[in-house]
Amino acid sequence: MMDLQFIGKRIAVKRRQLGLTQVDLALRAAVSRATVEALENGRSSELGFSKIIRILSALGMELELREQTGRRPTLDQLIEAKEEEDRNAQGMDRRR
């Protein structure tokens, strides 16, 4: 799952690749340098969507929404799998 800390790290990498300082990025995105610094260092627990979009846009990046892949199993599915595993193990024991 993508979170703000992950986004911040990706922003820092891209900013450095482009040879920009935090001040340069802040000016391009019309946000404060403190906002960029907090985002890049995982110290921003909440940040407005419009600020994130402006920062990403200033770096030539964008967010993409898509369906999750590799979904985690539900608790019921895990219990079912464990019960089936136990049944199979018991069947193997009986054959010996």
N, C-alpha and C positions, 0 to 999 in steps of 0.2 A: 504494500500500500504506500502510495506517495504521501509524504507529509511535508510540512513547511521546512523542516530541517534538511530533508533530501533536496527540495527545490533550492534552498539557500546554498547548499554545497555545489550544485550544478551551476548556479549563477556565478559563484566565485570562480569556478574553473573557466567558464566561458569569458568572464571579464578579464581574467589574466591572459587567456589566449588572444584576446583582442588588444592587449596592451593598455587597458584602461585602468585608471585608479578608481577607488571608491567614489571620490569626488567627481570624476568624469562621468561615471555611470549615474550618480545622483543628479547631476545637472541635466543629462540627456533624458532621464526618466521623470524629472520634476518631483523628486523626493529628497529628503534630507540624507546627508552622508551617514548619519546615525541610523537611519532606517536600513540602508544598504548594509552597513556593518553588522547590525543586529540580525538581519536576515541571513547573511553569509555565515555568521558564527553561531547560529541556532539559538539566539537569545530572544527571538521574537515569537511569542506563543500565538499571537494573532496579528494578522496584517490584512488590510482591506484588499479585496479582489482587484480593484482598479489599480492599486499601487503595484501589485504583483504583475499584472498585465503590462503596465507601463515599463517596469524594469525589464521584463522579458522582451518586450518589443524593442527597447533600446539596445538589446543585445542581439536582435535578430532571431529571437526564440519565440515559441508559443506553446501553450498547453494543448494537449490532445485528449479528448475523452473517448474511451473505447470500452467494450465489454471486458470484464475480467476473464482471464484465462487461468487455468490451474486452480480452480476454486478449492478451498479447503472443505473437507468433509464435515457434515453436521455431526452433532453428538449422537443422534440416532444411527447414522451410518457407521460411526466408529463402534458403537455397541453391537450393531448387527455383524460387522466384520469380525469382531472379537468372539462373538458367540459362534459364528461359523468356523472360525479358527479352532475354538475349543472342541466343537463337534468333530471336526476333521481329526484333531489330535486324539480324541477318544476312540474314533474308528480305527486309527492306526494302532493304538494300544491293544484293541480287541483282536486284531489280526495276528499278533505275535504269539 
